[in-house]
Amino acid sequence: MSSAISNSNHTNVNEYVDDDQSTTRRIRLLSLHLNPPILHHDHQLQLEACSGRTKMNVDAEKLTSYLRGKHRDVQEKIFEYFNSRPDLQTPIEILKDDYRELCMRQLVGLVREAGIRPFRYVVEDPLIYFAMIEAIGSVDMSLGIKLGVQYSLWGGSVLNLGTKKHRDKYFEGIDNLEYLGCFAMTELHHGSNVQGIQTIATFDPITDEFIITTPNDGAIKWWIGNAAVHGKFATVFAKLMLPTNGVVTDMGVHAFIVPIRDLKTHKTLPGVEINDCGHKVGLNGVDNGALRFRDVRIPRDNLLNRFGDVSRDGTYTSPLPTVNKRFAATLGELVGGRVGLAYSSVGVLKIAATIAIRYSLLRQQFGPPKKPEISILDYQSQQHKLMPMLASTYAFHFATVNLVEKYAQMKKTHDEQLIADVHALSAGLKSYITSYTAKSLSICREACGGHGYAAVNRFGSLRNDHDIFQTFEGDNTVLLQQVAGDLLKQYQQKFSGGTLAVTWNYLRESMNTYLSQPNPVTARWEGEDHLRDPKFQLDAFRYRTSRLLQSAAVRLRKHSKTLGSFGAWNRCLNHLLTLAESHIETVILENFIEAIKRCPDANSRAALKLVCDLYALNRIWNDIGTYRNVDYVAPNKAKAIHKLADYLSFQVKNVAKELVDAFDLPDHVTRAPIGKQTPGEAYTEYTHYVGF
């Protein structure tokens, strides 16, 4: 996907623009044509000059040092361990049950032999934890997900939703893998709507226990990782039912630790039914299962009671006053899963882009008459497929690094504004990046022709394993609606004199710019310096988001009068999805520009500036209709943007090898013969693989 603002989600944002404003704009444009101004190109905020018409000098090692940062050593330790253990590397062809056992051996080896202990970093230093997850997922995505279930979901729920008594009892067993566990939230009939789950936990004041019950087939816990084979415990999300004076009160969704297998014999415990969800499209190293509970009794202490507790006499207490606030706090503590998926998805995109670009550099087809064949990356069509993707990979890298840093700061400070910011930002980035990566994997496969279809070259397994990233930890369409809802809330606060959250600060100035009309002079500027000016690029992104936001608010207000709030939201849904994607693209560009400023090496800064310009102008061109419809960009300027984006794509192609080398992915991580760095290596390994 060249832009997450796709045709399917495109909305005519001018539908509700006032006719008088449109007439005024046309008169101003006519005046401009009759009295053309003298154009002066704005050089403000120009970060780094392009290298001109010559290939720039990029030191891949210095760029790698900036990209991978201070936790490169722990990633290298992981890579070295698996490189030294070929018996733990996943073969191309493997049966489901064998794959699950291999994945378990990989996890045990990593923790007990290599000494990689991720659990302690889940709360103490999330930056290290996510660096581990990126490296482990690069080795095998099933392993990365299985590890995430153990430490981020099962372990994270104990740390984040429980209290000291739970940490004291379970920490060591979770850390050393004695207490393998599951995260049982999703049910057969409920996934995204967690408040609608039907599993119940009824307090029995006589025995001082909770009774966990699956009341119907729709309430069976489904797709539960680690449940089918290896799990011994599950964090079960259920409605807490509290009997008081003969009346049972629903206190809302709470989390409970439920043993599901005997610690010694590994047999399923009484009242627990476990079935296997079977072979999946991907991630078959993870043993997903279904859980039914038939009046399973657990001690009262197994309630994870950070946000709500039940005393011995059945009294309920909570630091939060309502069911909705408790539910929001519970889910808010689980946002780390979304952060990890966004970060890991960028890692998958790095692998796919590296393989496809290296192959495109070495593969030669056709050429001028009586001349040698040329690299397929010299063809403009191949550049259009892969160079904006490479630029996006860099942009996503810096955006997710910033997200992880914010998440780590949030865990330390518990600042309410930062919590809200991370919640919305993680939802948007997880949705946008995983959707983009999923589409890019197919593009990479196609860009490598028939050889891309060989399983050994990894695109198939990467695509299948990554595909579910768009669904778990929040369906992408649902998450984008959360972002749109937050934007509308911020919009309302802006006009009520409220304080904007950090991520939305730009809306204050940008909405004021939007409410005035586009400047007909700057709409015609077409010089390279102007188009590559970060101020122009950011202003364009912000203007689009502000326009989408204002028009969405107008439409919702109009339709709610006849359809009600739910009907109005559904009527405007594609518009709202486009709004959310536009906002996330703006945030990504902001982070990229700031990352360039911080880069200490001048050559690396120049390379990153080139890549950033391609990212920005490619996005603007992909949505050029929006800018043209409101005269934000004149026809000549639109043409100049297109030409410059083409040229920048060519320039990025010239340093593509160095840019993918800077990802510093070892051959045993890419594991694709066509992803080798030299033609000789690639074709030799490929022919050996098929038996020559």
CORNOR-V131596 format. One line per field, one symbol per residue. psi: psi as a letter, one per 40 degrees, with the letter a starting at -180 (. if undefined). A space follows every 50 residues. Layout:
# CORNOR-V131596
psi->???
This chain:
# CORNOR-V131596
psi->hdiegiddehhgeedfhhddddddddddddddddghihhhhheiehdhii eaeihihhhddddddddeaefddddddddddddegdeehhidhhiddddd dddddddddddddefhgdddedddgddddddddddddddhdddddddddd ddcdddddddeaaddddddedddddeedghiiggdhidehcdgdeeiehi hhhhedefiihhhhdideehhifhieddddidihhhhihhhhhhfehhhh eihihihhheihddeeihihehhhiheahidafeehghihhhhgfhhiid eehhfdehihideehhiiehdiddddddddddeeeddddddddddddddd ddddddddddddhhhaiihfiiiiieeehddddddddddddddddddddd dddddddddddddfhdddddddddddddddddddddddddddddddeead deehddeedddddddddededifhhdddddddddddddddddddeeeihi iddedddddddddddiiiheddeeheiddddehddddddddddddddddd ddddddddddddeidddddddedddddddddddddddddddddddddehd hdddddddddddddddddddddfddddddefdhidddddddddddddddd ddddeddddddedfhideddfhdeeieidddddddddddee.
